[in-house]
Each structure stands twice: as C-alpha cells, then as structure tokens.
Amino acid sequence: MSQSAPPFAPFEFQIAWRYLRAKRSEGGVSAMTWISLIGIALAVAALIIVLAVRTGFRNDFVDTILGSGAHISVYNQSINPETGLIDRGIVDFDEQVAKIRQVPGVTHAAPIIKGQALANSQYGNSGVQVFGMRVEDLKAIPRIGGSNDARGDVNDLDQGIAIGKALSNQLGLGIGDRLKLISPNGLKTAFGTSPRVVNYTVVYIYSAGRHDIDLTRVFLPLAEAQSYFNSEGKVDEIEVYTTDPEAVNETTVDILGVLDHAAYVNTWRDFAGGFLRALQIEDNVMFVIMSVLVLLATMNIVSGLIMLVKNKGRDIGILRTMGLSEGSILRVFFISGAGIGVMGTILGVILGVLFVVNIDWIFSLVNRVSGGGVWDPSIRGLYELPAELRMADVLKSVALSLGLSFIITIFPARRAARMNPVEALRYE
C-alpha cells in the first residue's frame, strides 16, 4: 500500500469496518460499539420527539388563541362630558364595524359585550366570562362557531346560551338543560343593587380545543347580553379577525386611521405575549438539555475508540511499517467512530419519527396501563399531547448528532495516527 493513496480510499473503510465488528477476543470492542450506537440512537430519538412535541404544543396553543378569539380588539377611549370619566362603551358600533371591515386584511369584525358571572346548576357552580355576540358573528369564530366536536345548533343561539364542553361536564349540562347565570351587578333599586339571576337554555356546546376556554367562556345573544349587563345601546369592544394574524401590527395602524372616535387597540400578541415568551424560554432550555444528552451519548464513542486504539496497537504498528501514513491511520479510526455516529443517528431518526407518528396510540396505551390520568386537560390546557414533525427539526437533530460524533472522533483518531510503530511493536 502506498502513502500516495487518496484520502478515504476503499481499503480504509474495509479496515474500519473490520475493527468495528471484531469481537473482544480478537482485539475489538463490539460490546462498546453497540452501547455507543444505542446511546446515540436513543438520544437522537429523544431530541426529535422533544422538538416535535415542542413545535406541536406551540402551534396548537397559538391555533387555539387565533381560532377562538379576536386577533385585534378595538376599544373606545372617549371622555363622558357629563361625568368627566373615560367612557369605554362604543355607541355607534355598527358604523364602526362597517368601517373596520373595509380595511385591507380584515376578514371579519364583530361588536361584543363582555362580563363576569357565576354559572350555576344543580351539580355545582363555576365562574365564567360571558360574551354577547350576534349569531352570524359567533359562527365566524372557527373553533367556537365551527367547532368539529360540537353538540346542538349554533343557529339557535337567540333561544338560549352556548357553553364549552368542559363547563358542560363540570356542571352536568346537556342540550336543552337550564343554566343559571348570576351577576352581582343587576338591577339598581332604592335599596341598592340587587343581583341579577336569569335562567338560560343550553342550545349549543362547543369545544375550542383548550380546557380553560371550554370551562370559562359562555355566549349569549348580543341584545340579551346588553340587557343582562345594563349596556343597552352600546358594546364593550369590537373584535377583529385578519387574514394574517402574524402581521397584526400593520393592520392596527390602518384600523385606527379609519375610526372617528378616540380608540385604542390590543392584539392577540398582547394577550398571549407572556405565554409565548414562556414557551420560547422553555423551548431554548429543552433544546440545550437535549443537546447535552446527545453530547453525552456521543462521548461513548471516545471511550470505545480509545479502547480500540489500545487493543489494536500491534495492528497500527504493522500497518505503519507496511507504508500507511499517519493520515490513513487517522482516517481509519475516524471512519470507525463516525460510522457509529452515522448508524446511531439513522436508527435514532427512525425511532423518533415512528414514535411521533404513533404518539396518540402510545399515550393511549400508557394511559390504559397506568389506569388513566396520564394527561390531565385541566392542568395541561390541551386535551391531548400535540406533536408536529417538521423536516427542519429532524435535520437539526441529525446535524447536531453527526457534528458532535465527527468532532469528538478526531481526538482518539489523532492519538492512533501519532502512535510510534516501533513502540507499538516493541513487546510483540
């Protein structure tokens, strides 16, 4: 063999492969090879699963925000000339809604009443936020009016009340049952304000995909909500939906430009900004932790190669005397370590993708074996563990694993390449 052999020649791969599959009795470290390979595979699979769940959770969380609430909320900010106080009620709301709907990028705008009340049935009580909306406006909300897991008919809203699935379960209510709403701000009399208590028939039960929304939001017809909260002739805000929720800042400027009254706006980013920042911090921390796990798994390659170099000292000396250069010896052991990393990474990708694809079935099995309660929607918010497999996340995991495997393999490979053949053969 000549020293002028090209880098990564076929014989270098043949020698590396023979070393990897050699048994310990033959001077190999096959057991350590398998340990390293399995460790890398599990670490890569875990990283892919974590990235998929992270992506799925964030997308599901944002989707439920955008699909069950306004992208932009418009409020009044005028001064009442009689009291001198800020009056946030919007009186000419139909005119304002018509103007907002003409703004480019706006898909829908709806006047709304909001208030707090106590929901009561014979099975318990629960604090709720009451939304007063018109039927056509409620139907325009994708995860409420267009809920895939709904009962009843949203078109019957004028005849009763719409509630979430979680609230119906907690209070034991179904379609046609009566729900009592109790508000402390009721009728004003000479003896003070008396609570307002009204019974409504449940006509629609929706599922927005988030437990907290399904538990706390109920919907009344706009006119009924105005009467219930003493807001006849005005609304609390105007909810706006856009074609591109990610670009709401540009749309808010256009909306403010068409309104005649003093107004201010909030976007969905203002409402959910804290949650999104918390998710981003958690994403970064989890990626760092899982990267350390991959690093620890790849470190097994170093220990395996060090043992391989020690066991193959005689072979290294013979190969050097036959004419192999230091570069060839380095590449042989680099190929050995990198081969473990490549095979472990491929196996990890297969395991991770299979787990993500079958995650619902796996969690159902775990839930059945453990007796239930593995995923509590009241704590997690979502009804099931979301996972979304993206090619970018898989490629990121592959690049991290292969990069670490290749880098750490260089050090024991250099040690083998610098071994003095005379010293290696002295005691042979």
C-alpha positions as CSV (number, residue, x, y, z in Angstrom):
1,M,0.0,0.0,0.0
2,S,1.4,3.4,-1.0
3,Q,1.4,6.5,1.1
4,S,0.1,8.3,-2.0
5,A,-3.3,6.6,-1.7
6,P,-6.1,9.0,-2.0
7,P,-8.0,10.1,1.2
8,F,-10.8,7.8,2.3
9,A,-9.7,5.0,0.0
10,P,-11.8,1.8,-0.1
11,F,-9.2,-0.1,2.0
12,E,-9.6,2.4,4.8
13,F,-13.3,1.7,5.0
14,Q,-12.6,-2.0,4.9
15,I,-10.1,-1.8,7.8
16,A,-12.5,0.4,9.9
17,W,-15.5,-1.9,9.3
18,R,-13.4,-4.9,10.3
19,Y,-12.4,-3.2,13.5
20,L,-16.0,-2.3,14.4
21,R,-17.3,-5.8,14.0
22,A,-14.3,-7.5,15.6
23,K,-15.1,-9.4,18.9
24,R,-13.3,-8.6,22.1
25,S,-11.3,-11.8,21.8
26,E,-10.0,-10.6,18.5
27,G,-8.9,-7.2,20.0
28,G,-12.2,-5.4,19.1
29,V,-14.7,-3.7,21.2
30,S,-18.0,-4.8,19.7
31,A,-19.9,-4.5,23.0
32,M,-18.8,-0.9,23.4
33,T,-19.7,-0.2,19.8
34,W,-23.3,-1.4,20.4
35,I,-23.5,0.6,23.6
36,S,-22.4,3.8,21.8
37,L,-24.7,3.1,18.9
38,I,-27.8,2.5,21.1
39,G,-26.9,5.5,23.2
40,I,-26.8,7.9,20.2
41,A,-29.9,6.4,18.7
42,L,-31.9,6.9,21.9
43,A,-30.5,10.5,22.3
44,V,-31.4,11.4,18.7
45,A,-34.8,9.9,19.0
46,A,-35.5,11.8,22.3
47,L,-34.3,15.0,20.7
48,I,-36.7,14.5,17.7
49,I,-39.6,13.7,20.0
50,V,-39.0,16.7,22.2
51,L,-38.7,19.1,19.2
52,A,-41.9,17.6,17.6
53,V,-43.9,18.0,20.9
54,R,-42.5,21.5,21.4
55,T,-43.5,22.5,17.9
56,G,-46.9,20.8,18.2
57,F,-47.6,22.4,21.5
58,R,-46.7,25.9,20.4
59,N,-48.7,25.6,17.1
60,D,-51.7,24.1,18.9
61,F,-51.6,26.8,21.6
62,V,-51.3,29.6,19.0
63,D,-54.0,28.0,16.9
64,T,-56.5,27.9,19.8
65,I,-55.8,31.5,20.5
66,L,-56.3,32.6,16.9
67,G,-59.2,30.2,16.4
68,S,-61.2,31.1,19.5
69,G,-60.6,34.8,20.0
70,A,-60.0,38.1,18.3
71,H,-56.8,38.9,16.5
72,I,-57.4,42.6,17.3
73,S,-59.7,44.2,19.9
74,V,-60.8,47.8,19.4
75,Y,-61.9,49.8,22.5
76,N,-63.4,53.3,23.0
77,Q,-61.4,55.9,24.9
78,S,-63.6,59.0,24.9
79,I,-64.4,61.3,27.8
80,N,-68.0,61.4,29.0
81,P,-68.9,65.1,29.1
82,E,-71.4,64.6,32.0
83,T,-69.2,62.7,34.4
84,G,-65.7,63.6,33.1
85,L,-64.7,59.9,33.2
86,I,-63.4,57.7,30.4
87,D,-66.3,56.0,28.7
88,R,-65.2,52.8,27.0
89,G,-68.6,51.9,25.7
90,I,-69.0,52.1,21.9
91,V,-72.4,53.5,20.9
92,D,-72.1,53.7,17.1
93,F,-70.7,50.3,16.9
94,D,-72.5,49.2,13.7
95,E,-70.9,52.2,11.8
96,Q,-67.5,51.5,13.3
97,V,-67.8,47.8,12.3
98,A,-68.7,48.7,8.8
99,K,-65.6,50.9,8.5
100,I,-63.2,48.3,10.0
101,R,-64.5,45.7,7.6
102,Q,-63.3,47.9,4.7
103,V,-59.7,47.8,6.0
104,P,-57.4,45.7,3.8
105,G,-56.5,42.4,5.6
106,V,-59.6,42.4,7.8
107,T,-61.8,39.3,7.3
108,H,-64.4,40.0,9.9
109,A,-65.3,42.5,12.7
110,A,-68.0,42.0,15.4
111,P,-69.3,44.1,18.3
112,I,-69.2,42.2,21.6
113,I,-70.3,42.5,25.2
114,K,-68.1,41.0,27.9
115,G,-68.9,40.5,31.6
116,Q,-68.3,38.2,34.5
117,A,-70.9,36.0,36.1
118,L,-71.4,32.8,38.2
119,A,-72.8,29.8,36.3
120,N,-75.0,27.5,38.4
121,S,-76.7,24.2,38.0
122,Q,-77.9,21.6,40.4
123,Y,-74.4,19.9,40.2
124,G,-72.3,22.9,41.1
125,N,-71.1,26.4,40.3
126,S,-68.3,27.9,38.2
127,G,-67.1,31.4,37.4
128,V,-67.5,32.3,33.7
129,Q,-66.8,35.1,31.3
130,V,-70.0,36.0,29.3
131,F,-69.6,37.0,25.7
132,G,-72.6,38.7,24.0
133,M,-72.5,38.3,20.2
134,R,-74.7,38.0,17.2
135,V,-75.3,34.5,15.8
136,E,-73.5,35.3,12.5
137,D,-70.5,36.7,14.4
138,L,-70.3,33.6,16.6
139,K,-70.4,31.4,13.5
140,A,-67.4,33.3,12.1
141,I,-65.1,32.1,15.0
142,P,-63.5,28.9,13.7
143,R,-63.1,27.0,16.9
144,I,-66.3,28.2,18.5
145,G,-69.0,28.5,15.8
146,G,-67.2,26.0,13.6
147,S,-66.2,23.5,16.3
148,N,-65.8,20.0,15.0
149,D,-66.7,18.4,18.3
150,A,-69.9,20.4,18.9
151,R,-73.4,19.5,20.1
152,G,-76.5,21.4,19.3
153,D,-77.0,24.1,16.7
154,V,-75.2,27.4,16.8
155,N,-78.0,29.0,14.8
156,D,-80.3,28.5,17.9
157,L,-78.2,31.0,20.0
158,D,-81.0,33.5,20.0
159,Q,-83.1,31.0,22.0
160,G,-80.6,30.3,24.8
161,I,-76.9,30.1,25.6
162,A,-73.7,28.4,24.2
163,I,-71.3,26.8,26.6
164,G,-68.0,24.9,26.4
165,K,-67.6,21.1,26.7
166,A,-65.6,21.4,29.9
167,L,-68.2,23.5,31.6
168,S,-71.0,21.2,30.5
169,N,-69.1,18.2,32.0
170,Q,-68.4,20.1,35.3
171,L,-72.0,21.3,35.7
172,G,-73.6,18.1,34.3
173,L,-75.4,20.0,31.5
174,G,-76.6,18.9,28.1
175,I,-78.5,20.3,25.2
176,G,-81.9,21.5,26.5
177,D,-80.8,21.8,30.1
178,R,-81.2,25.0,32.1
179,L,-78.1,27.1,33.2
180,K,-78.5,29.8,35.8
181,L,-76.3,33.0,35.4
182,I,-75.9,35.1,38.4
183,S,-74.4,38.6,38.2
184,P,-73.7,40.9,41.2
185,N,-74.3,44.0,39.0
186,G,-78.0,43.7,38.5
187,L,-81.0,45.9,39.0
188,K,-80.5,49.3,40.7
189,T,-83.2,50.0,43.3
190,A,-83.8,52.5,46.1
191,F,-82.3,49.9,48.4
192,G,-79.1,49.3,46.3
193,T,-78.1,47.0,43.5
194,S,-79.7,43.6,43.6
195,P,-78.0,40.6,41.9
196,R,-79.4,39.6,38.5
197,V,-80.4,35.9,38.2
198,V,-81.5,34.6,34.8
199,N,-82.0,31.0,33.6
200,Y,-81.0,30.1,30.0
201,T,-81.5,27.0,27.9
202,V,-78.3,25.4,26.7
203,V,-78.6,25.3,22.9
204,Y,-75.0,24.8,21.8
205,I,-72.0,23.0,23.3
206,Y,-68.6,23.7,21.6
207,S,-65.1,22.5,22.0
208,A,-62.3,25.0,21.3
209,G,-59.5,22.5,21.9
210,R,-58.4,24.1,25.1
211,H,-59.8,23.2,28.5
212,D,-59.6,26.7,30.1
213,I,-61.6,28.2,27.2
214,D,-64.2,25.5,27.2
215,L,-64.6,25.9,31.0
216,T,-64.9,29.7,31.3
217,R,-66.5,31.1,28.1
218,V,-70.2,31.2,27.6
219,F,-72.0,33.0,24.8
220,L,-75.3,34.9,24.8
221,P,-77.1,36.8,22.0
222,L,-75.8,40.4,21.8
223,A,-79.2,42.0,22.7
224,E,-79.6,39.7,25.7
225,A,-76.1,40.4,26.9
226,Q,-76.7,44.1,26.6
227,S,-79.8,43.8,28.8
228,Y,-78.1,41.5,31.2
229,F,-75.2,43.8,31.9
230,N,-77.1,47.1,31.7
231,S,-75.4,48.1,28.5
232,E,-78.4,48.8,26.2
233,G,-77.4,50.6,23.0
234,K,-73.6,50.1,23.3
235,V,-70.9,47.4,23.3
236,D,-67.7,47.0,25.2
237,E,-65.4,46.4,22.2
238,I,-65.1,45.3,18.6
239,E,-63.4,42.1,17.8
240,V,-61.4,42.0,14.5
241,Y,-60.2,39.0,12.6
242,T,-57.5,39.3,9.9
243,T,-56.0,37.2,7.1
244,D,-52.5,37.3,8.5
245,P,-52.5,37.2,12.4
246,E,-48.7,37.4,12.3
247,A,-48.9,40.9,10.8
248,V,-51.5,42.5,13.1
249,N,-49.3,45.5,13.8
250,E,-49.7,46.8,10.3
251,T,-53.4,46.2,10.3
252,T,-53.9,48.0,13.6
253,V,-52.5,51.2,12.2
254,D,-54.9,51.0,9.3
255,I,-57.8,50.4,11.6
256,L,-57.0,53.4,13.8
257,G,-56.8,55.5,10.7
258,V,-60.5,54.9,9.7
259,L,-62.1,55.3,13.1
260,D,-63.6,58.7,14.0
261,H,-63.7,58.2,17.8
262,A,-60.8,58.1,20.2
263,A,-59.8,54.4,20.3
264,Y,-57.0,52.1,21.3
265,V,-56.3,48.6,20.3
266,N,-54.9,45.4,21.7
267,T,-53.7,42.4,19.6
268,W,-53.6,38.7,20.3
269,R,-49.8,39.1,21.0
270,D,-50.6,41.5,23.8
271,F,-53.0,39.0,25.4
272,A,-50.8,35.9,24.9
273,G,-47.3,37.6,24.9
274,G,-46.4,36.2,28.4
275,F,-47.3,32.6,27.4
276,L,-45.4,32.9,24.1
277,R,-42.3,34.2,25.8
278,A,-42.5,31.4,28.4
279,L,-42.8,28.8,25.6
280,Q,-39.8,30.3,23.9
281,I,-37.7,30.2,27.0
282,E,-38.8,26.6,27.6
283,D,-38.0,25.7,24.0
284,N,-34.5,27.0,24.3
285,V,-33.8,25.3,27.7
286,M,-35.2,22.0,26.5
287,F,-33.0,22.1,23.3
288,V,-29.9,22.8,25.4
289,I,-30.7,20.0,27.8
290,M,-31.4,17.5,24.9
291,S,-28.2,18.7,23.2
292,V,-26.2,17.8,26.3
293,L,-27.9,14.4,26.3
294,V,-26.7,13.9,22.7
295,L,-23.2,15.0,23.6
296,L,-23.0,12.5,26.5
297,A,-24.2,9.8,24.2
298,T,-21.5,10.6,21.6
299,M,-18.9,10.7,24.3
300,N,-19.2,6.9,24.4
301,I,-17.6,6.8,21.0
302,V,-14.5,8.3,22.5
303,S,-14.1,5.7,25.2
304,G,-14.8,3.0,22.7
305,L,-12.2,4.3,20.2
306,I,-9.6,4.7,23.0
307,M,-10.1,1.1,23.9
308,L,-10.0,0.1,20.2
309,V,-6.7,2.0,19.7
310,K,-5.2,0.3,22.7
311,N,-6.2,-3.1,21.6
312,K,-5.1,-2.5,18.0
313,G,-1.7,-1.1,18.8
314,R,0.1,-4.1,17.2
315,D,-2.0,-3.7,14.0
316,I,-1.3,0.0,13.9
317,G,2.4,-0.7,14.1
318,I,2.2,-3.3,11.3
319,L,0.2,-1.0,9.1
320,R,2.6,1.8,9.6
321,T,5.6,-0.4,8.7
322,M,3.7,-1.5,5.6
323,G,3.6,2.1,4.4
324,L,0.4,3.6,5.7
325,S,0.7,7.3,6.5
326,E,-0.4,9.0,9.7
327,G,-3.3,10.4,7.7
328,S,-4.5,6.9,6.7
329,I,-4.4,5.7,10.2
330,L,-6.3,8.8,11.4
331,R,-8.9,8.2,8.7
332,V,-9.4,4.6,9.6
333,F,-10.2,5.3,13.2
334,F,-12.2,8.4,12.2
335,I,-14.3,6.3,9.9
336,S,-14.8,3.8,12.8
337,G,-16.1,6.5,15.2
338,A,-18.0,8.4,12.5
339,G,-19.6,5.1,11.4
340,I,-21.0,4.5,14.9
341,G,-22.4,8.1,14.9
342,V,-24.0,7.7,11.4
343,M,-25.6,4.4,12.2
344,G,-26.8,5.6,15.6
345,T,-28.2,8.7,14.1
346,I,-30.1,6.8,11.3
347,L,-31.5,4.4,13.9
348,G,-32.5,7.4,16.1
349,V,-34.3,9.2,13.3
350,I,-36.3,6.0,12.5
351,L,-37.2,5.5,16.2
352,G,-38.0,9.2,16.7
353,V,-40.2,9.5,13.6
354,L,-42.1,6.3,14.4
355,F,-42.7,7.5,18.0
356,V,-44.1,10.9,16.8
357,V,-46.3,9.3,14.1
358,N,-47.8,6.9,16.7
359,I,-47.7,9.2,19.7
360,D,-51.5,9.1,20.2
361,W,-51.6,5.3,20.2
362,I,-48.6,5.1,22.5
363,F,-50.1,7.5,25.0
364,S,-53.4,5.7,24.9
365,L,-51.6,2.5,25.7
366,V,-49.7,4.2,28.6
367,N,-52.9,5.7,29.9
368,R,-54.6,2.3,29.8
369,V,-51.8,0.5,31.5
370,S,-51.4,3.2,34.2
371,G,-55.2,3.3,34.9
372,G,-55.7,6.8,33.4
373,G,-54.8,10.3,34.4
374,V,-51.6,10.5,32.4
375,W,-52.7,13.6,30.6
376,D,-55.0,15.9,32.6
377,P,-56.5,18.6,30.4
378,S,-57.3,20.8,33.4
379,I,-53.6,21.0,34.1
380,R,-52.1,20.8,30.6
381,G,-54.7,23.1,28.9
382,L,-54.9,20.9,25.8
383,Y,-57.0,17.8,25.5
384,E,-54.2,15.6,24.1
385,L,-50.4,15.7,23.7
386,P,-49.7,17.6,20.4
387,A,-46.8,16.6,18.2
388,E,-45.9,18.0,14.8
389,L,-43.0,16.5,12.9
390,R,-41.1,19.1,10.8
391,M,-38.3,18.3,8.4
392,A,-36.3,21.3,9.9
393,D,-36.4,19.7,13.4
394,V,-35.3,16.3,12.0
395,L,-32.4,17.9,10.1
396,K,-31.4,19.9,13.1
397,S,-31.2,16.7,15.2
398,V,-29.2,14.9,12.5
399,A,-26.8,17.8,12.1
400,L,-26.2,18.0,15.9
401,S,-25.6,14.3,16.3
402,L,-23.4,13.9,13.3
403,G,-21.5,17.1,14.0
404,L,-20.7,16.0,17.6
405,S,-19.9,12.5,16.5
406,F,-17.4,13.7,13.9
407,I,-15.8,16.3,16.1
408,I,-15.1,14.1,19.2
409,T,-13.9,11.2,17.0
410,I,-11.0,13.3,15.8
411,F,-9.2,13.2,19.2
412,P,-8.7,9.4,19.6
413,A,-8.1,9.1,15.9
414,R,-5.2,11.5,16.1
415,R,-3.8,9.6,19.1
416,A,-3.8,6.4,16.9
417,A,-2.2,8.2,14.0
418,R,0.6,9.6,16.2
419,M,1.4,6.2,17.7
420,N,5.1,5.3,17.1
421,P,5.2,2.0,15.2
422,V,8.5,1.0,17.0
423,E,6.9,1.4,20.4
424,A,3.8,-0.4,19.2
425,L,5.8,-3.5,18.2
426,R,8.5,-3.4,20.9
427,Y,6.8,-6.0,23.0
428,E,5.3,-8.1,20.2
